[in-house]
Amino acid sequence: MYKLLLVDDEPVIRMTFRNLLPWADTPWAIAGMVANGEEALTFLESTPVDIVITDMKMPQMDGLELIRHLKKGGFQGAILVLSNYSDFSLVRQAMQLGARDYLLKTDMEEDSMREALEQLSANLTSCTDARHIGTSMTDDYRRTLLRDFLLGYTLTEENCKDPAIMLPHTPYRLMNVVINAEQRAAARKSIRNILLANLNEQADVLCLNEQ
């Protein structure tokens, strides 16, 4: 059973989330729902969770600051960002900080949420496998480092020097997909899902431009 924490200051979003899925019949359980990043950190001090689902714009502590605190504190779970169409610059920053995926609030329906949670849960399973080969690096963090490398950032992590850790899927093939700027927001998830569905081996699908 995967435990979820929802972080959003809008009561209607929290109510929608609570009623979104028949949770008792799924592998996920809502551990808690809080209104901002500060409340989330307090909650996590006593209640560990596997997946944090967070809004970007909130009072006291927003989503970006929450992600920074989670990563600094060694959070080993997955982070899903909730966003609006106007938040793509924030989403890009969240992905750079370590968020695994995002979901538009306008698309927050049962099927889309179930699909997002299934992908996050599968990644959490593979994180356990990563620890078995002698590293505490999760797939979330490894993909973040790969993305930073492709964007031209200098990587200082010692684990980055080990190809078996950074590129565990063999054979490893690189595919670059360029999306028309006018269609980018709508096409990003569809292309990602098509790639994942048609690749027989595990794959890293990294989005280098979230705008």
MDTraj code that builds the backbone (N, CA, C; nanometers):
import mdtraj as md
import numpy as np

residues = "MET TYR LYS LEU LEU LEU VAL ASP ASP GLU PRO VAL ILE ARG MET THR PHE ARG ASN LEU LEU PRO TRP ALA ASP THR PRO TRP ALA ILE ALA GLY MET VAL ALA ASN GLY GLU GLU ALA LEU THR PHE LEU GLU SER THR PRO VAL ASP ILE VAL ILE THR ASP MET LYS MET PRO GLN MET ASP GLY LEU GLU LEU ILE ARG HIS LEU LYS LYS GLY GLY PHE GLN GLY ALA ILE LEU VAL LEU SER ASN TYR SER ASP PHE SER LEU VAL ARG GLN ALA MET GLN LEU GLY ALA ARG ASP TYR LEU LEU LYS THR ASP MET GLU GLU ASP SER MET ARG GLU ALA LEU GLU GLN LEU SER ALA ASN LEU THR SER CYS THR ASP ALA ARG HIS ILE GLY THR SER MET THR ASP ASP TYR ARG ARG THR LEU LEU ARG ASP PHE LEU LEU GLY TYR THR LEU THR GLU GLU ASN CYS LYS ASP PRO ALA ILE MET LEU PRO HIS THR PRO TYR ARG LEU MET ASN VAL VAL ILE ASN ALA GLU GLN ARG ALA ALA ALA ARG LYS SER ILE ARG ASN ILE LEU LEU ALA ASN LEU ASN GLU GLN ALA ASP VAL LEU CYS LEU ASN GLU GLN".split()
xyz = np.array([
    [0.0832, -0.1191, 0.0000],
    [0.0000, 0.0000, 0.0000],
    [0.0873, 0.1251, 0.0000],
    [0.0664, 0.2126, -0.0958],
    [0.1419, 0.3374, -0.1052],
    [0.0634, 0.4494, -0.0376],
    [0.1294, 0.5225, 0.0503],
    [0.0651, 0.6311, 0.1240],
    [0.0863, 0.7640, 0.0525],
    [-0.0214, 0.8426, 0.0423],
    [-0.0192, 0.9687, -0.0303],
    [-0.0408, 1.0864, 0.0638],
    [0.0269, 1.1972, 0.0337],
    [0.0027, 1.3231, 0.1027],
    [-0.0308, 1.4278, -0.0020],
    [-0.1482, 1.4905, 0.0096],
    [-0.1880, 1.5986, -0.0803],
    [-0.1607, 1.7318, -0.0119],
    [-0.0941, 1.8230, -0.0860],
    [-0.0620, 1.9551, -0.0325],
    [-0.1240, 2.0587, -0.1253],
    [-0.2337, 2.1208, -0.0827],
    [-0.3029, 2.2199, -0.1659],
    [-0.3886, 2.3084, -0.0760],
    [-0.3830, 2.4381, -0.1000],
    [-0.4561, 2.5319, -0.0134],
    [-0.6016, 2.5497, -0.0548],
    [-0.6442, 2.4895, -0.1663],
    [-0.7822, 2.5043, -0.2113],
    [-0.8691, 2.3902, -0.1575],
    [-0.9680, 2.4219, -0.0726],
    [-1.0554, 2.3167, -0.0183],
    [-1.1238, 2.2342, -0.1263],
    [-1.1617, 2.2986, -0.2386],
    [-1.2314, 2.2252, -0.3439],
    [-1.1399, 2.1205, -0.4085],
    [-1.0104, 2.1492, -0.4172],
    [-0.9163, 2.0511, -0.4732],
    [-0.9000, 1.9342, -0.3769],
    [-0.8928, 1.9641, -0.2475],
    [-0.8789, 1.8559, -0.1500],
    [-1.0037, 1.7672, -0.1491],
    [-1.1207, 1.8303, -0.1595],
    [-1.2444, 1.7530, -0.1625],
    [-1.2524, 1.6689, -0.2904],
    [-1.2129, 1.7287, -0.4037],
    [-1.2134, 1.6557, -0.5302],
    [-1.1192, 1.5361, -0.5237],
    [-1.0025, 1.5578, -0.4658],
    [-0.9043, 1.4503, -0.4554],
    [-0.9562, 1.3363, -0.3688],
    [-1.0192, 1.3699, -0.2579],
    [-1.0711, 1.2669, -0.1678],
    [-1.1728, 1.1785, -0.2385],
    [-1.2510, 1.2374, -0.3296],
    [-1.3578, 1.1627, -0.3971],
    [-1.3193, 1.1163, -0.5373],
    [-1.1929, 1.1338, -0.5744],
    [-1.1514, 1.1096, -0.7121],
    [-1.1485, 0.9619, -0.7480],
    [-1.0979, 0.8790, -0.6577],
    [-1.0850, 0.7356, -0.6813],
    [-1.1531, 0.6574, -0.5696],
    [-1.1922, 0.5335, -0.5968],
    [-1.2402, 0.4459, -0.4894],
    [-1.1180, 0.3918, -0.4147],
    [-1.0615, 0.4743, -0.3267],
    [-0.9306, 0.4477, -0.2686],
    [-0.9189, 0.3102, -0.2034],
    [-1.0267, 0.2625, -0.1437],
    [-1.0219, 0.1326, -0.0753],
    [-0.9941, 0.0182, -0.1715],
    [-1.0211, 0.0405, -0.2996],
    [-1.0011, -0.0640, -0.4001],
    [-0.8741, -0.0415, -0.4814],
    [-0.7869, 0.0453, -0.4349],
    [-0.6627, 0.0755, -0.5070],
    [-0.5423, 0.0443, -0.4181],
    [-0.4215, 0.0436, -0.4742],
    [-0.3014, 0.0220, -0.3920],
    [-0.2530, 0.1487, -0.3220],
    [-0.3360, 0.2554, -0.3238],
    [-0.2963, 0.3820, -0.2622],
    [-0.3922, 0.4200, -0.1509],
    [-0.3397, 0.4882, -0.0525],
    [-0.4222, 0.5360, 0.0593],
    [-0.3843, 0.6799, 0.0907],
    [-0.4844, 0.7633, 0.1160],
    [-0.4589, 0.9026, 0.1519],
    [-0.4166, 0.9088, 0.2985],
    [-0.2897, 0.9390, 0.3211],
    [-0.2396, 0.9497, 0.4589],
    [-0.2762, 1.0835, 0.5206],
    [-0.2884, 1.1867, 0.4359],
    [-0.3233, 1.3183, 0.4885],
    [-0.3408, 1.4195, 0.3771],
    [-0.4041, 1.5325, 0.4128],
    [-0.4211, 1.6450, 0.3209],
    [-0.3967, 1.7725, 0.3998],
    [-0.3044, 1.8561, 0.3523],
    [-0.2687, 1.9790, 0.4228],
    [-0.2717, 2.0959, 0.3258],
    [-0.2618, 2.2182, 0.3798],
    [-0.2869, 2.3379, 0.3002],
    [-0.1625, 2.4086, 0.2488],
    [-0.0439, 2.3731, 0.2969],
    [0.0771, 2.4397, 0.2476],
    [0.2004, 2.3574, 0.2841],
    [0.3163, 2.4060, 0.2375],
    [0.4396, 2.3323, 0.2585],
    [0.4793, 2.3174, 0.4034],
    [0.4574, 2.4202, 0.4824],
    [0.4918, 2.4120, 0.6244],
    [0.4131, 2.3017, 0.6937],
    [0.2831, 2.2961, 0.6654],
    [0.2005, 2.1911, 0.7246],
    [0.2444, 2.0528, 0.6751],
    [0.2886, 2.0456, 0.5496],
    [0.3345, 1.9184, 0.4948],
    [0.4583, 1.8685, 0.5685],
    [0.5546, 1.9574, 0.5917],
    [0.6767, 1.9166, 0.6612],
    [0.6471, 1.8724, 0.8033],
    [0.5568, 1.9427, 0.8702],
    [0.5169, 1.9037, 1.0050],
    [0.4505, 1.7663, 1.0040],
    [0.3637, 1.7444, 0.9063],
    [0.2945, 1.6160, 0.8941],
    [0.3946, 1.5026, 0.8728],
    [0.4928, 1.5259, 0.7875],
    [0.5891, 1.4218, 0.7523],
    [0.6843, 1.3874, 0.8658],
    [0.6950, 1.4742, 0.9634],
    [0.7798, 1.4443, 1.0792],
    [0.7290, 1.3222, 1.1550],
    [0.5984, 1.3011, 1.1524],
    [0.5398, 1.1904, 1.2283],
    [0.4771, 1.0826, 1.1400],
    [0.4530, 1.1155, 1.0123],
    [0.3851, 1.0207, 0.9239],
    [0.4577, 1.0114, 0.7907],
    [0.5372, 0.9071, 0.7689],
    [0.6057, 0.8919, 0.6399],
    [0.5074, 0.8570, 0.5285],
    [0.5345, 0.9062, 0.4093],
    [0.4499, 0.8747, 0.2938],
    [0.5395, 0.8350, 0.1769],
    [0.4785, 0.7740, 0.0768],
    [0.5514, 0.7316, -0.0425],
    [0.5448, 0.8348, -0.1543],
    [0.4330, 0.9074, -0.1627],
    [0.4124, 1.0031, -0.2714],
    [0.3567, 1.1334, -0.2150],
    [0.4198, 1.2433, -0.2508],
    [0.3697, 1.3767, -0.2155],
    [0.3137, 1.4407, -0.3419],
    [0.1887, 1.4847, -0.3346],
    [0.1235, 1.5529, -0.4464],
    [0.1045, 1.6980, -0.4040],
    [0.1716, 1.7903, -0.4709],
    [0.1717, 1.9278, -0.4217],
    [0.1343, 2.0302, -0.5277],
    [0.0604, 2.1303, -0.4826],
    [0.0311, 2.2487, -0.5627],
    [0.1575, 2.3334, -0.5698],
    [0.1609, 2.4282, -0.6619],
    [0.2757, 2.5162, -0.6747],
    [0.2610, 2.6440, -0.5922],
    [0.1460, 2.7091, -0.6028],
    [0.1250, 2.8386, -0.5388],
    [0.0407, 2.8219, -0.4127],
    [0.1041, 2.8419, -0.2964],
    [0.0360, 2.8284, -0.1678],
    [0.0923, 2.9310, -0.0700],
    [0.0152, 2.9707, 0.0308],
    [0.0666, 3.0638, 0.1324],
    [0.1641, 2.9940, 0.2268],
    [0.2394, 3.0722, 0.3033],
    [0.3382, 3.0247, 0.4005],
    [0.4586, 2.9568, 0.3346],
    [0.4348, 2.8480, 0.2618],
    [0.5433, 2.7812, 0.1888],
    [0.4866, 2.7204, 0.0613],
    [0.5399, 2.7640, -0.0539],
    [0.4869, 2.7152, -0.1814],
    [0.5468, 2.5799, -0.2188],
    [0.5048, 2.5292, -0.3351],
    [0.5470, 2.3965, -0.3760],
    [0.6960, 2.3839, -0.4037],
    [0.7561, 2.4863, -0.4650],
    [0.8989, 2.4808, -0.4937],
    [0.9810, 2.4726, -0.3660],
    [0.9460, 2.5541, -0.2676],
    [1.0197, 2.5528, -0.1422],
    [1.0000, 2.4194, -0.0701],
    [0.8803, 2.3643, -0.0779],
    [0.8549, 2.2335, -0.0176],
    [0.9436, 2.1265, -0.0819],
    [0.9527, 2.1268, -0.2142],
    [1.0359, 2.0272, -0.2830],
    [1.1816, 2.0422, -0.2418],
    [1.2276, 2.1665, -0.2300],
    [1.3664, 2.1894, -0.1854],
    [1.3891, 2.1269, -0.0481],
    [1.2956, 2.1496, 0.0437],
    [1.3092, 2.0944, 0.1791],
    [1.3058, 1.9414, 0.1763],
    [1.2173, 1.8844, 0.0944],
    [1.2063, 1.7388, 0.0873],
    [1.3360, 1.6772, 0.0360],
    [1.3912, 1.7341, -0.0699],
    [1.5139, 1.6794, -0.1266],
    [1.6318, 1.7003, -0.0322],
    [1.6381, 1.8158, 0.0330],
    [1.7455, 1.8413, 0.1284],
    [1.7374, 1.7448, 0.2460],
    [1.6151, 1.7084, 0.2844],
    [1.5958, 1.6164, 0.3956],
    [1.6074, 1.4699, 0.3567],
    [1.6361, 1.4411, 0.2288],
    [1.6552, 1.3026, 0.1864],
    [1.5271, 1.2261, 0.1591],
    [1.4196, 1.2963, 0.1260],
    [1.2937, 1.2280, 0.0957],
    [1.3137, 1.1291, -0.0184],
    [1.2770, 1.0019, 0.0041],
    [1.3016, 0.8948, -0.0916],
    [1.1797, 0.8602, -0.1758],
    [1.0677, 0.9270, -0.1501],
    [0.9468, 0.8986, -0.2263],
    [0.9407, 0.9770, -0.3557],
    [0.8241, 0.9782, -0.4191],
    [0.8028, 1.0475, -0.5456],
    [0.7211, 1.1739, -0.5226],
    [0.7402, 1.2718, -0.6089],
    [0.6696, 1.3996, -0.5986],
    [0.5941, 1.4245, -0.7285],
    [0.4645, 1.4489, -0.7167],
    [0.3784, 1.4835, -0.8293],
    [0.3309, 1.6269, -0.8109],
    [0.3466, 1.7080, -0.9128],
    [0.3096, 1.8493, -0.9062],
    [0.1730, 1.8706, -0.9686],
    [0.0863, 1.9455, -0.9011],
    [-0.0403, 1.9906, -0.9575],
    [-0.0212, 2.1327, -1.0074],
    [-0.0680, 2.1617, -1.1285],
    [-0.0425, 2.2939, -1.1834],
    [-0.1594, 2.3427, -1.2675],
    [-0.1553, 2.4720, -1.2978],
    [-0.2467, 2.5333, -1.3930],
    [-0.1702, 2.5610, -1.5224],
    [-0.2429, 2.5955, -1.6275],
    [-0.1779, 2.6218, -1.7558],
    [-0.0734, 2.7323, -1.7445],
    [-0.0951, 2.8275, -1.6548],
    [-0.0050, 2.9424, -1.6435],
    [0.1187, 2.9124, -1.5587],
    [0.1308, 2.7907, -1.5057],
    [0.2375, 2.7589, -1.4098],
    [0.3542, 2.6816, -1.4710],
    [0.3671, 2.6773, -1.6026],
    [0.4669, 2.5881, -1.6612],
    [0.6097, 2.6273, -1.6269],
    [0.6363, 2.7552, -1.6053],
    [0.7713, 2.7934, -1.5631],
    [0.8010, 2.7373, -1.4241],
    [0.7006, 2.7355, -1.3372],
    [0.7169, 2.6775, -1.2042],
    [0.7306, 2.5259, -1.2128],
    [0.6557, 2.4653, -1.3024],
    [0.6645, 2.3198, -1.3208],
    [0.8042, 2.2811, -1.3653],
    [0.8611, 2.3579, -1.4569],
    [0.9965, 2.3289, -1.5036],
    [1.0960, 2.3344, -1.3881],
    [1.0827, 2.4350, -1.3027],
    [1.1713, 2.4442, -1.1866],
    [1.1500, 2.3259, -1.0925],
    [1.0234, 2.2863, -1.0750],
    [0.9930, 2.1729, -0.9869],
    [1.0565, 2.0451, -1.0386],
    [1.0528, 2.0233, -1.1710],
    [1.1135, 1.9040, -1.2297],
    [1.2647, 1.9078, -1.2138],
    [1.3243, 2.0248, -1.2248],
    [1.4682, 2.0378, -1.2060],
    [1.5069, 2.0079, -1.0612],
    [1.4179, 2.0424, -0.9689],
    [1.4459, 2.0184, -0.8269],
    [1.4249, 1.8722, -0.7874],
    [1.3515, 1.7969, -0.8695],
    [1.3342, 1.6559, -0.8359],
    [1.1928, 1.6022, -0.8433],
    [1.0946, 1.6863, -0.8808],
    [0.9590, 1.6348, -0.8993],
    [0.9599, 1.5342, -1.0138],
    [0.8806, 1.4292, -1.0015],
    [0.8821, 1.3220, -1.1021],
    [0.7880, 1.3495, -1.2181],
    [0.6757, 1.4146, -1.1918],
    [0.5772, 1.4365, -1.2969],
    [0.4851, 1.5502, -1.2550],
    [0.3974, 1.5902, -1.3474],
    [0.2988, 1.6931, -1.3133],
    [0.1641, 1.6547, -1.3729],
    [0.0593, 1.7146, -1.3167],
    [-0.0770, 1.6915, -1.3649],
    [-0.1507, 1.8248, -1.3611],
    [-0.2109, 1.8614, -1.4732],
    [-0.2895, 1.9842, -1.4768],
    [-0.4160, 1.9664, -1.3927],
    [-0.4494, 2.0699, -1.3171],
    [-0.5694, 2.0604, -1.2339],
    [-0.6944, 2.0424, -1.3193],
    [-0.6932, 2.1006, -1.4393],
    [-0.8086, 2.0843, -1.5284],
    [-0.8226, 1.9414, -1.5788],
    [-0.7133, 1.8623, -1.5690],
    [-0.7162, 1.7218, -1.6121],
    [-0.7260, 1.6252, -1.4943],
    [-0.7560, 1.6770, -1.3763],
    [-0.7564, 1.5921, -1.2571],
    [-0.8859, 1.5105, -1.2515],
    [-0.8831, 1.3994, -1.3241],
    [-0.9943, 1.3066, -1.3282],
    [-0.9443, 1.1688, -1.2859],
    [-1.0363, 1.0762, -1.2668],
    [-0.9978, 0.9448, -1.2153],
    [-0.8922, 0.8770, -1.3017],
    [-0.9135, 0.8727, -1.4327],
    [-0.8209, 0.8006, -1.5201],
    [-0.6822, 0.8636, -1.5210],
    [-0.6754, 0.9969, -1.5309],
    [-0.5452, 1.0639, -1.5372],
    [-0.4699, 1.0519, -1.4052],
    [-0.5411, 1.0623, -1.2932],
    [-0.4757, 1.0487, -1.1637],
    [-0.4296, 0.9046, -1.1426],
    [-0.5108, 0.8088, -1.1793],
    [-0.4721, 0.6681, -1.1644],
    [-0.3471, 0.6385, -1.2490],
    [-0.3441, 0.6905, -1.3717],
    [-0.2289, 0.6691, -1.4591],
    [-0.1023, 0.7301, -1.3982],
    [-0.1143, 0.8526, -1.3463],
    [0.0018, 0.9189, -1.2859],
    [0.0517, 0.8417, -1.1643],
    [-0.0391, 0.7968, -1.0798],
    [-0.0003, 0.7237, -0.9589],
    [0.0599, 0.5878, -0.9938],
    [0.0092, 0.5230, -1.0976],
    [0.0662, 0.3949, -1.1394],
    [0.2105, 0.4122, -1.1847],
    [0.2384, 0.5178, -1.2599],
    [0.3746, 0.5418, -1.3061],
    [0.4674, 0.5744, -1.1892],
    [0.4183, 0.6546, -1.0960],
    [0.4995, 0.6888, -0.9795],
    [0.5261, 0.5652, -0.8943],
    [0.4253, 0.4821, -0.8760],
    [0.4405, 0.3626, -0.7930],
    [0.5383, 0.2648, -0.8549],
    [0.5330, 0.2490, -0.9878],
    [0.6266, 0.1605, -1.0566],
    [0.7689, 0.2096, -1.0377],
    [0.7859, 0.3408, -1.0392],
    [0.9185, 0.3978, -1.0193],
    [0.9675, 0.3746, -0.8771],
    [0.8778, 0.3800, -0.7806],
    [0.9169, 0.3540, -0.6424],
    [0.9640, 0.2107, -0.6267],
    [0.9026, 0.1172, -0.6983],
    [0.9463, -0.0213, -0.6937],
    [1.0879, -0.0343, -0.7478],
    [1.1159, 0.0362, -0.8571],
    [1.2496, 0.0277, -0.9150],
    [1.3523, 0.0955, -0.8259],
    [1.3100, 0.1902, -0.7435],
    [1.4022, 0.2530, -0.6485],
    [1.4559, 0.1498, -0.5506],
    [1.3730, 0.0554, -0.5088],
    [1.4176, -0.0496, -0.4185],
    [1.5261, -0.1328, -0.4848],
    [1.5092, -0.1624, -0.6129],
    [1.6106, -0.2376, -0.6862],
    [1.7419, -0.1622, -0.6906],
    [1.7363, -0.0289, -0.7029],
    [1.8587, 0.0510, -0.7090],
    [1.9380, 0.0391, -0.5800],
    [1.8690, 0.0338, -0.4670],
    [1.9395, 0.0224, -0.3393],
    [2.0102, -0.1127, -0.3284],
    [1.9601, -0.2137, -0.3972],
    [2.0200, -0.3466, -0.3907],
    [2.1546, -0.3543, -0.4620],
    [2.1838, -0.2586, -0.5509],
    [2.3119, -0.2637, -0.6202],
    [2.4135, -0.1718, -0.5543],
    [2.3875, -0.1332, -0.4315],
    [2.4887, -0.0621, -0.3549],
    [2.4830, 0.0878, -0.3617],
    [2.3690, 0.1461, -0.3936],
    [2.3584, 0.2915, -0.3962],
    [2.2245, 0.3330, -0.3384],
    [2.2221, 0.4479, -0.2736],
    [2.0970, 0.5006, -0.2179],
    [2.0271, 0.5918, -0.3169],
    [2.0807, 0.6022, -0.4399],
    [2.0220, 0.6902, -0.5400],
    [1.8908, 0.6311, -0.5911],
    [1.7841, 0.7090, -0.5858],
    [1.6561, 0.6643, -0.6388],
    [1.6488, 0.6950, -0.7874],
    [1.5543, 0.6315, -0.8565],
    [1.5351, 0.6609, -0.9978],
    [1.4934, 0.8054, -1.0189],
    [1.4123, 0.8599, -0.9266],
    [1.3754, 1.0011, -0.9359],
    [1.4990, 1.0892, -0.9420],
    [1.5903, 1.0675, -0.8473],
    [1.7089, 1.1516, -0.8382],
    [1.8024, 1.1255, -0.9558],
    [1.8170, 0.9978, -0.9953],
    [1.9033, 0.9643, -1.1085],
    [1.8540, 1.0341, -1.2345],
    [1.7239, 1.0329, -1.2592],
    [1.6698, 1.1000, -1.3777],
    [1.6888, 1.2510, -1.3695],
    [1.6781, 1.3049, -1.2483],
    [1.7035, 1.4482, -1.2313],
    [1.8469, 1.4820, -1.2702],
    [1.9427, 1.3970, -1.2282],
    [2.0825, 1.4205, -1.2622],
    [2.1057, 1.4055, -1.4127],
    [2.0432, 1.3052, -1.4746],
    [2.0562, 1.2888, -1.6187],
    [2.0018, 1.4103, -1.6929],
    [1.8894, 1.4610, -1.6448],
    [1.8282, 1.5779, -1.7082],
    [1.9187, 1.6997, -1.6942],
    [1.9747, 1.7179, -1.5761],
    [2.0670, 1.8300, -1.5547],
    [2.1882, 1.8184, -1.6470],
    [2.2390, 1.6950, -1.6639],
    [2.3536, 1.6729, -1.7522],
    [2.3211, 1.7115, -1.8960],
    [2.2021, 1.6706, -1.9433],
    [2.1619, 1.7024, -2.0798],
    [2.1380, 1.8518, -2.0990],
    [2.1052, 1.9222, -1.9906],
    [2.0855, 2.0665, -1.9978],
    [2.2161, 2.1431, -1.9831],
    [2.3269, 2.0703, -1.9599],
    [2.4565, 2.1351, -1.9573],
    [2.5109, 2.1679, -1.8201],
    [2.4441, 2.1208, -1.7129],
    [2.4922, 2.1488, -1.5782],
    [2.6073, 2.0541, -1.5418],
    [2.6991, 2.1025, -1.4584],
    [2.8094, 2.0203, -1.4096],
    [2.7607, 1.9336, -1.2941],
    [2.7852, 1.8029, -1.3024],
    [2.7410, 1.7102, -1.1996],
    [2.8565, 1.6779, -1.1059],
    [2.8322, 1.6879, -0.9749],
    [2.9380, 1.6639, -0.8768],
    [2.9173, 1.5370, -0.7972],
    [2.8011, 1.4705, -0.8134],
    [2.7737, 1.3487, -0.7382],
    [2.8749, 1.2391, -0.7732],
    [2.9299, 1.1716, -0.6721],
    [3.0256, 1.0639, -0.6952],
    [2.9625, 0.9509, -0.7751],
    [2.8321, 0.9238, -0.7497],
    [2.7638, 0.8149, -0.8189],
    [2.7537, 0.8381, -0.9696],
    [2.7633, 0.9664, -1.0123],
    [2.7510, 0.9978, -1.1544],
    [2.8642, 0.9357, -1.2358],
    [2.9740, 0.8978, -1.1703],
    [3.0889, 0.8414, -1.2408],
    [3.0701, 0.6932, -1.2734],
    [2.9655, 0.6327, -1.2203],
    [2.9424, 0.4891, -1.2413],
    [2.8319, 0.4701, -1.3460],
    [2.8671, 0.4291, -1.4683],
    [2.7652, 0.4120, -1.5733],
    [2.6580, 0.3105, -1.5357],
    [2.6925, 0.2102, -1.4561],
    [2.5941, 0.1083, -1.4176],
    [2.4829, 0.1673, -1.3321],
    [2.5129, 0.2761, -1.2626],
    [2.4132, 0.3424, -1.1791],
    [2.3351, 0.4450, -1.2600],
    [2.4057, 0.5268, -1.3377],
    [2.3407, 0.6348, -1.4110],
    [2.2644, 0.5844, -1.5329],
    [2.3117, 0.4773, -1.5966],
    [2.2476, 0.4235, -1.7168],
    [2.2206, 0.2746, -1.6981],
    [2.1234, 0.2399, -1.6111],
    [2.1025, 0.0989, -1.5765],
    [2.0300, 0.0183, -1.6830],
    [1.9641, 0.0859, -1.7787],
    [1.8855, 0.0138, -1.8785],
    [1.9727, -0.0155, -2.0001],
    [2.0028, -0.1417, -2.0240],
    [2.0879, -0.1777, -2.1377],
    [2.0097, -0.2616, -2.2379],
    [2.0260, -0.2385, -2.3690],
    [2.1073, -0.1303, -2.4266],
    [2.0405, 0.0051, -2.4044],
    [2.1219, 0.1101, -2.3908],
    [2.0684, 0.2431, -2.3650],
    [2.0699, 0.3219, -2.4957],
    [1.9522, 0.3649, -2.5398],
    [1.9404, 0.4413, -2.6629],
    [1.8868, 0.5803, -2.6317],
    [1.9353, 0.6774, -2.7056],
    [1.8949, 0.8163, -2.6841],
    [1.8068, 0.8622, -2.7994],
    [1.6885, 0.9144, -2.7654],
    [1.5966, 0.9665, -2.8658],
    [1.5591, 1.1093, -2.8285],
    [1.5706, 1.1992, -2.9244],
    [1.5357, 1.3393, -2.9012],
    [1.4096, 1.3716, -2.9800],
    [1.3033, 1.4108, -2.9101],
    [1.1757, 1.4435, -2.9743],
    [1.1533, 1.5935, -2.9621],
    [1.1333, 1.6593, -3.0743],
    [1.1088, 1.8036, -3.0759],
    [0.9602, 1.8267, -3.1016],
    [0.8954, 1.9001, -3.0118],
    [0.7516, 1.9242, -3.0209],
    [0.7275, 2.0677, -3.0643],
    [0.6348, 2.0863, -3.1566],
    [0.5954, 2.2200, -3.1990],
    [0.5549, 2.3022, -3.0781],
    [0.6051, 2.4255, -3.0685],
    [0.5821, 2.5090, -2.9500],
    [0.4341, 2.5290, -2.9212],
    [0.3514, 2.5403, -3.0252],
    [0.2091, 2.5635, -3.0052],
    [0.1375, 2.4404, -2.9518],
    [0.1978, 2.3221, -2.9723],
    [0.1335, 2.1983, -2.9303],
    [0.2012, 2.1353, -2.8095],
    [0.3045, 2.2017, -2.7563],
    [0.3889, 2.1385, -2.6550],
    [0.3111, 2.0965, -2.5317],
    [0.2282, 2.1865, -2.4767],
    [0.1586, 2.1549, -2.3522],
    [0.0662, 2.0351, -2.3689],
    [-0.0047, 2.0286, -2.4811],
    [-0.1011, 1.9202, -2.5020],
    [-0.0333, 1.7897, -2.5406],
    [0.0796, 1.7989, -2.6140],
    [0.1413, 1.6786, -2.6703],
    [0.2386, 1.6106, -2.5765],
    [0.2927, 1.6813, -2.4778],
    [0.4004, 1.6272, -2.3952],
    [0.3630, 1.4940, -2.3326],
    [0.2497, 1.4884, -2.2625],
    [0.2128, 1.3659, -2.1926],
    [0.1810, 1.2536, -2.2911],
    [0.1150, 1.2872, -2.4036],
    [0.0793, 1.1840, -2.4999],
    [0.2031, 1.1181, -2.5568],
    [0.3023, 1.1980, -2.5935],
    [0.4251, 1.1426, -2.6506],
    [0.4974, 1.0583, -2.5479],
    [0.5028, 1.1074, -2.4245],
    [0.5703, 1.0314, -2.3194],
    [0.5028, 0.8963, -2.2982],
    [0.3705, 0.8958, -2.2927],
    [0.2984, 0.7706, -2.2698],
    [0.3168, 0.6734, -2.3863],
    [0.3206, 0.7253, -2.5102],
    [0.3411, 0.6401, -2.6266],
    [0.4795, 0.5752, -2.6209],
    [0.5812, 0.6544, -2.5854],
    [0.7170, 0.6007, -2.5771],
    [0.7262, 0.4907, -2.4720],
    [0.6700, 0.5163, -2.3542],
    [0.6768, 0.4182, -2.2466],
    [0.6000, 0.2913, -2.2811],
    [0.4893, 0.3083, -2.3525],
    [0.4067, 0.1926, -2.3857],
    [0.4699, 0.1042, -2.4923],
    [0.5542, 0.1629, -2.5779],
    [0.6085, 0.0882, -2.6910],
    [0.7516, 0.0423, -2.6733],
    [0.8175, 0.0848, -2.5657],
    [0.9530, 0.0387, -2.5401],
    [0.9469, -0.0859, -2.4526],
    [1.0042, -0.1952, -2.4990],
    [0.9980, -0.3197, -2.4238],
    [1.0810, -0.3124, -2.2965],
    [1.1978, -0.2444, -2.3048],
    [1.2830, -0.2329, -2.1878],
    [1.2417, -0.1103, -2.1075],
    [1.2941, -0.1006, -1.9828],
    [1.2700, 0.0190, -1.9048],
    [1.3324, 0.1379, -1.9760],
    [1.2755, 0.2554, -1.9545],
    [1.3235, 0.3728, -2.0253],
    [1.3201, 0.4947, -1.9356],
    [1.4081, 0.5901, -1.9659],
    [1.4064, 0.7206, -1.9019],
    [1.3505, 0.8196, -2.0048],
    [1.2325, 0.8715, -1.9786],
    [1.1728, 0.9715, -2.0671],
    [1.1858, 1.1059, -1.9963],
    [1.2737, 1.1900, -2.0460],
    [1.3072, 1.3160, -1.9801],
    [1.2589, 1.4316, -2.0664],
    [1.1870, 1.5256, -2.0053],
    [1.1387, 1.6433, -2.0764],
    [1.2312, 1.7604, -2.0432],
    [1.3006, 1.8087, -2.1445],
    [1.4008, 1.9128, -2.1224],
    [1.3416, 2.0519, -2.1271],
    [1.2213, 2.0660, -2.1761],
    [1.1572, 2.1975, -2.1820],
    [1.0113, 2.1796, -2.1459],
    [0.9712, 2.2348, -2.0296],
    [0.8336, 2.2163, -1.9808],
    [0.7419, 2.3282, -2.0246],
    [0.7907, 2.4317, -2.0898],
    [0.7058, 2.5427, -2.1273],
    [0.6203, 2.5070, -2.2476],
])
top = md.Topology()
chain = top.add_chain()
for i, resn in enumerate(residues, 1):
    res = top.add_residue(resn, chain, resSeq=i)
    for name in ("N", "CA", "C"):
        top.add_atom(name, md.element.get_by_symbol(name[0]), res)
traj = md.Trajectory(xyz[None], top)
